[in-house]
Amino acid sequence: ETLGACDVFIGVNAVDYSGYPDCRPEFVDAFERAANLATRAGTEGSTLRVHAPLMDMGKDAIVRTGTALGVDYGMTHSCYEPIGDDALACGRCDSCRLRAKGFLEAGVPDPTRYAR
């Protein structure tokens, strides 16, 4: 609101829904409604829109799209249970497993440093 932004982009993905209810379309829609009800901009007619462009994509498609766009996946982190002072990806949580599977299925090397 302080930036005057009307569009917010979030990288949630419905594939992650298994343990992460904030990755569901219903959550994104509810958050958008709440933000428009709870902000001055929203109540004065400057509608905030929340976009989730990755919502319905498979992890492999996300990896391929990011690769085509030049994303440095070595600078990204998906783990919900990082280990040690270096915060290495655990390699066992749903998010780590889905990430590794996405890279494998996309045929793109996974730069993630996994603890296990």
Summary of the structure (lengths in Angstrom):
residues: 116
radius of gyration: 16.6
end to end distance: 41.4
largest distance: 50.9
contacts: 289
relative contact order: 0.16
helix: 45%
strand: 9%
